[in-house]
Amino acid sequence: MIRQRYGPSDFDFALVYLKEKNIFYVFPVGEFIGFGSEIQMVESEKRQRRPRSSAYRDAWYQIALRAPREEIPVGTPVKFGEAVSRVIPSQVLSYLSMGKV
């Protein structure tokens, strides 16, 4: 099985949790897919320079920056046929077997 790469429209953020360190990383999709196949998340004070991933450690503010500022109105989803009280496609066979159609 060949895996496909993630694309910019697949998700908004990737959350990575390092359980042993109790640390979260919040990567925007563009940054996450830019890492390729490997992300270095070294949590050590002995390093001379910080890994590129360190900018995303506990970066929850990134989600807040992209979140809508107001409530988004969402209509209630309705199956085809329900709004006019007719048989919906998923119920056709049961209606035919009961002789209701």
Protein Blocks (a to p, Z undefined) as FASTA:
>chain_A
ZZddddfklpmbdcdddfklopacdddfklmmmnomaccddddfkbmbdcfklmmgoplk
lmmmmpcfbdcdddddddehjlnopacfklmmmmmmnopZZ
